[in-house]
Amino acid sequence: MKIALIQTDLIWENAPQNRNNFEAKINSVASDVDLIVLPEMFSTGFSMHPEQLAESMQGETVLWLQHLAKAKNLALTGSLIIKEKGNFYNRMVFVFPSGEMQYYDKRHLFSLAGEDKVYSAGAKKQIVAHKGWKICLQICYDLRFPVFARNTEDYDLLIYVANWPTTRILAWDTLLKARAIENMCYTIGVNRIGEDGNNHPYPGHSQVIDFLGKNLIEPSGENTILTATLDKTEMLETRKKLGFLNDRDVFTL
């Protein structure tokens, strides 16, 4: 499977401008790409003002994602602010080429920024199937909680979308590699660059790591689109040869 990661600055709390910027980038992606990954809260930045910014699952940004996925014949994923039944969610949507969707609501809310005060936490892990791949969806702070991400479902690809700040980027680099190694799966992390409305800088460091912890895309701070091709056969052969996942703990969460 060929994937593209869009690492870019975000216009603070300006969904129309962010959609315009991402659309230009998405339209520049090669036609053979199967999946494009956008950052966390790609339409607004990591805002604690959901009452002003939230959309519905029938709102402009979701409809825009569906239109682009169908027009480009690929899958799109990233998170945005959704209001549903009176609650606000940091929701990662996965839009298939058909326009159909599945989604994951962020389980671990970032209390340091007060995310837990204004958003509702997700209740379950979400794994989607695309192009013969089982893909586990995760958002930013989830990266610090390995039990929740543990590969008990034999998924193939783990994706984290984020607004991860410069001050803690060493943790991002380290934990992405750890998740890939311990779960014996390809792991993708997509982070934004630039500065948000709270003057927090973000360094990018989007990357793709293979099932043994090797970087297929090295972290950088550029405004860029990164691509990589993932080989499921090689991953499954390595899992079978080494057998590490056979010895994992059995637990319920």
C-alpha positions as CSV (number, residue, x, y, z in Angstrom):
1,M,0.0,0.0,0.0
2,K,1.3,3.5,-0.9
3,I,0.6,6.2,1.6
4,A,1.1,10.0,1.7
5,L,1.6,12.1,4.8
6,I,0.8,15.8,4.7
7,Q,2.9,17.8,7.1
8,T,2.0,21.5,7.1
9,D,1.1,24.6,9.1
10,L,-2.5,25.1,10.1
11,I,-4.4,28.3,10.0
12,W,-5.7,28.9,13.5
13,E,-9.5,28.2,13.9
14,N,-10.1,28.8,10.1
15,A,-11.7,25.7,8.6
16,P,-12.4,27.2,5.1
17,Q,-8.7,28.3,4.7
18,N,-7.4,25.0,6.0
19,R,-9.6,23.1,3.6
20,N,-8.4,25.2,0.7
21,N,-4.8,24.6,1.6
22,F,-5.2,20.9,2.1
23,E,-7.2,20.5,-1.1
24,A,-4.3,22.0,-3.1
25,K,-1.9,19.6,-1.5
26,I,-4.2,16.6,-1.9
27,N,-4.6,17.4,-5.6
28,S,-0.9,17.3,-6.0
29,V,-0.5,13.8,-4.7
30,A,0.3,11.1,-7.2
31,S,-2.7,9.0,-8.5
32,D,-1.3,5.7,-7.3
33,V,-1.5,6.6,-3.6
34,D,-4.0,4.5,-1.6
35,L,-4.2,6.6,1.6
36,I,-3.5,10.2,2.6
37,V,-3.0,11.1,6.3
38,L,-3.7,14.6,7.7
39,P,-2.8,15.9,11.1
40,E,-5.0,16.1,14.3
41,M,-7.7,18.8,14.1
42,F,-6.5,19.6,10.6
43,S,-9.3,22.1,10.0
44,T,-8.7,24.3,13.1
45,G,-5.6,23.5,15.0
46,F,-5.7,22.1,18.5
47,S,-8.4,24.4,19.8
48,M,-10.2,24.3,23.1
49,H,-13.1,26.2,21.6
50,P,-15.3,23.5,20.2
51,E,-18.5,25.4,20.9
52,Q,-17.4,27.9,18.2
53,L,-15.8,25.4,15.8
54,A,-17.5,22.1,15.9
55,E,-19.2,20.6,12.9
56,S,-21.5,17.7,12.4
57,M,-20.9,14.5,10.5
58,Q,-22.9,16.1,7.7
59,G,-21.0,19.3,7.9
60,E,-18.8,21.1,5.4
61,T,-15.5,19.4,6.3
62,V,-16.8,15.9,6.3
63,L,-18.6,16.4,3.0
64,W,-15.4,17.9,1.6
65,L,-13.4,14.8,2.7
66,Q,-16.0,12.6,1.0
67,H,-15.9,14.5,-2.2
68,L,-12.1,14.4,-2.4
69,A,-11.9,10.7,-1.5
70,K,-14.3,9.8,-4.3
71,A,-12.8,12.2,-6.8
72,K,-9.2,11.0,-6.1
73,N,-10.3,7.3,-5.6
74,L,-8.3,7.0,-2.4
75,A,-8.8,7.0,1.4
76,L,-8.4,10.1,3.6
77,T,-8.0,10.2,7.3
78,G,-7.4,12.9,10.0
79,S,-9.1,14.3,13.0
80,L,-11.5,17.3,13.4
81,I,-13.9,18.7,16.0
82,I,-17.4,17.0,15.8
83,K,-20.5,17.8,17.8
84,E,-22.9,14.9,18.4
85,K,-25.8,14.6,20.8
86,G,-24.6,17.6,22.7
87,N,-21.1,16.4,23.2
88,F,-17.9,17.5,21.5
89,Y,-15.4,14.9,20.2
90,N,-11.8,15.0,18.8
91,R,-12.8,12.6,16.0
92,M,-10.6,10.8,13.6
93,V,-12.5,10.0,10.5
94,F,-11.5,7.5,7.9
95,V,-13.1,8.2,4.5
96,F,-13.0,5.3,2.0
97,P,-12.8,5.9,-1.8
98,S,-16.5,5.2,-2.0
99,G,-17.2,8.1,0.4
100,E,-18.3,5.7,3.2
101,M,-16.8,6.5,6.6
102,Q,-15.7,4.9,9.9
103,Y,-14.4,6.9,12.8
104,Y,-12.5,6.9,16.1
105,D,-13.1,9.3,19.0
106,K,-9.9,10.2,21.0
107,R,-9.8,8.0,24.1
108,H,-7.0,9.8,26.0
109,L,-7.8,13.5,26.4
110,F,-4.9,15.8,27.0
111,S,-5.6,17.1,30.5
112,L,-2.5,19.4,30.5
113,A,-4.3,21.6,27.9
114,G,-7.8,21.1,29.4
115,E,-9.0,18.9,26.6
116,D,-10.8,16.7,29.1
117,K,-12.8,19.7,30.3
118,V,-14.4,20.4,26.9
119,Y,-14.3,17.2,24.9
120,S,-15.9,13.8,25.6
121,A,-13.6,10.7,25.5
122,G,-14.1,7.9,23.1
123,A,-15.2,4.6,24.4
124,K,-13.5,2.1,22.1
125,K,-10.6,1.2,19.9
126,Q,-11.2,1.4,16.2
127,I,-9.7,-0.7,13.5
128,V,-10.7,-0.2,9.8
129,A,-10.0,-2.4,6.8
130,H,-8.7,-0.9,3.6
131,K,-7.0,-2.5,0.6
132,G,-6.5,-5.7,2.6
133,W,-4.9,-3.9,5.5
134,K,-6.2,-3.7,9.1
135,I,-5.5,-0.2,10.3
136,C,-5.7,1.0,13.9
137,L,-6.6,4.7,14.4
138,Q,-5.1,6.7,17.2
139,I,-4.8,10.4,18.1
140,C,-1.8,12.3,19.6
141,Y,-1.9,11.8,23.4
142,D,-3.0,8.1,22.8
143,L,0.7,7.5,21.9
144,R,1.6,7.6,25.6
145,F,-0.7,4.7,26.5
146,P,0.7,1.4,25.1
147,V,-1.9,-0.9,26.6
148,F,-4.7,0.7,24.7
149,A,-2.8,0.4,21.4
150,R,-1.6,-3.2,22.1
151,N,-1.9,-5.3,19.0
152,T,-4.3,-8.0,20.2
153,E,-6.2,-7.8,16.9
154,D,-3.3,-8.6,14.6
155,Y,-3.7,-5.2,12.8
156,D,-1.1,-4.3,10.2
157,L,-0.8,-0.5,10.5
158,L,-1.0,1.9,13.4
159,I,-1.7,5.6,12.6
160,Y,-1.2,8.5,15.0
161,V,-2.3,12.0,13.9
162,A,-1.1,14.8,16.1
163,N,-0.5,18.4,17.2
164,W,2.7,17.4,19.2
165,P,4.7,20.4,20.4
166,T,8.4,21.0,20.0
167,T,9.1,20.9,23.7
168,R,8.2,17.2,23.9
169,I,9.2,16.0,20.5
170,L,11.7,13.5,21.8
171,A,8.9,11.6,23.4
172,W,7.0,11.6,20.0
173,D,10.1,10.2,18.2
174,T,10.8,7.6,20.9
175,L,7.2,6.4,21.5
176,L,6.4,6.0,17.8
177,K,9.4,3.7,17.4
178,A,8.4,1.8,20.5
179,R,4.8,1.3,19.3
180,A,6.1,-0.1,16.0
181,I,8.5,-2.5,17.6
182,E,6.3,-3.8,20.4
183,N,3.3,-4.3,18.0
184,M,5.3,-5.6,15.1
185,C,3.4,-3.4,12.7
186,Y,4.1,-0.4,10.4
187,T,3.5,2.8,12.4
188,I,2.7,6.2,10.9
189,G,2.8,9.5,12.8
190,V,1.6,12.7,11.2
191,N,2.3,16.0,13.1
192,R,1.8,19.6,12.1
193,I,4.4,22.4,11.8
194,G,4.2,26.1,12.6
195,E,2.8,27.9,15.6
196,D,-0.8,27.8,16.9
197,G,-3.0,30.5,18.3
198,N,-1.6,29.9,21.8
199,N,2.0,30.5,20.5
200,H,2.9,26.8,20.8
201,P,5.5,25.7,18.1
202,Y,5.2,22.4,16.3
203,P,8.2,20.8,14.6
204,G,6.6,18.2,12.3
205,H,8.7,15.0,12.6
206,S,6.0,13.1,10.7
207,Q,7.4,9.6,9.9
208,V,6.8,6.1,8.8
209,I,8.4,3.3,10.8
210,D,8.5,-0.4,9.9
211,F,7.7,-3.4,12.1
212,L,11.3,-3.7,13.4
213,G,11.6,0.0,14.2
214,K,13.4,1.2,11.1
215,N,12.5,4.6,9.8
216,L,11.2,4.5,6.2
217,I,10.6,8.3,6.4
218,E,13.0,10.2,8.6
219,P,11.5,13.1,10.7
220,S,12.0,16.6,9.5
221,G,10.5,20.1,10.0
222,E,9.6,21.0,6.4
223,N,6.3,21.9,4.9
224,T,6.0,18.8,2.7
225,I,4.2,15.8,1.5
226,L,5.9,12.5,2.3
227,T,5.2,9.2,0.6
228,A,6.1,5.6,1.4
229,T,5.2,2.1,0.2
230,L,4.4,-0.5,2.8
231,D,5.0,-4.3,2.2
232,K,2.5,-6.4,4.1
233,T,4.0,-9.7,2.9
234,E,7.4,-8.9,4.4
235,M,5.8,-7.8,7.7
236,L,3.8,-11.0,8.0
237,E,6.8,-13.2,7.1
238,T,8.8,-11.4,9.8
239,R,6.1,-11.9,12.4
240,K,5.9,-15.6,11.6
241,K,9.7,-16.0,11.7
242,L,10.1,-14.2,15.0
243,G,6.8,-15.0,16.7
244,F,7.0,-12.2,19.2
245,L,3.2,-11.4,19.1
246,N,2.5,-15.1,20.0
247,D,3.9,-14.3,23.5
248,R,1.9,-11.2,24.2
249,D,-0.2,-10.9,27.4
250,V,-3.9,-11.6,27.4
251,F,-6.0,-8.9,29.0
252,T,-9.2,-6.9,28.7
253,L,-9.4,-3.1,29.0
